[in-house]
Every structure is written in structure tokens, then in C-alpha cells.
Amino acid sequence: MHINLAHALVTALLIFATYAALYRFGVLKPGEERRFNWKVVAAVAMVVFLFNLVWPA
């Protein structure tokens, strides 16, 4: 159970870091947080996929 909780916490941190990186590189702009964006979906899915390859739950 502790490993699953740690995995979930790291996944959440990676998702927040992905959003921060997308803002920093200009993919997301302030005010567009509520609009659906396939680039965000693809970026988050890729980050979570790669993380699960490194640390399977």
C-alpha cells in the first residue's frame, strides 16, 4: 500500500511539472486553462507512460 501511495504522489508531481513546463515553453497560455487541448493530453499521457515504464505499480 505504501508503494502505491508513493507512486500516486510521484505521478501527481510529474503531472504538475508537465503543466509547468507547458506554460514555460508557451504551449499553454494564461487564461486557456479551461480549454481542451490535445497537446496537453498527449504530453501528460507520455509522461505518465514513461514513468510507469520506469516504475511499474
N, C-alpha and C positions, 0 to 999 in steps of 0.2 A: 504494500500500500504506500509506503514512503517513497518508493521509486516512482510510482505513478504520479504522486503529488509533485515530486521534483520535476518529472518530465513535463507535466502540465504547466508548472511555473516557468520553466525554461522556454517552452513553446510560446507562452503568452509574452514573455520578454522579447523573444525573437520577432513576434508579430508587431509589437510596439516599435522595435528597432527598424523593422521593414517600413512601417509608416513614416518614421522619422527620416529614413533615407530617401523615401519617395518625395517627401517635402523638400528635403535638402537639394535633391537633384532636379527639382522642378516638375516632376511628373504630376504631383498634386499641388494645387494652389489653395491658399486660404479662401474659405467660402465654398469650396467644392466638396466638403467632407460628406455631404448627404447625397451626392450624385453617384450613381452606379458607374464603376469604371472597370473595364475588363483588365486593364494593366495592373490594377491593384489586386484583383483576384488572381491573376497569373503570378504576380510576384509573391504574394502570401502563400499560394499553393506550392510554389517552387521551394521557398524557404522551409516550409513545414515538411515537404517531401524529402529534401536533403537532410534535414535534421533527423527525421525518422530513419533514414539510411544509416546515419552515424550512430544514433542511439535508439534502437527499436524498443518500443514499450512492451 
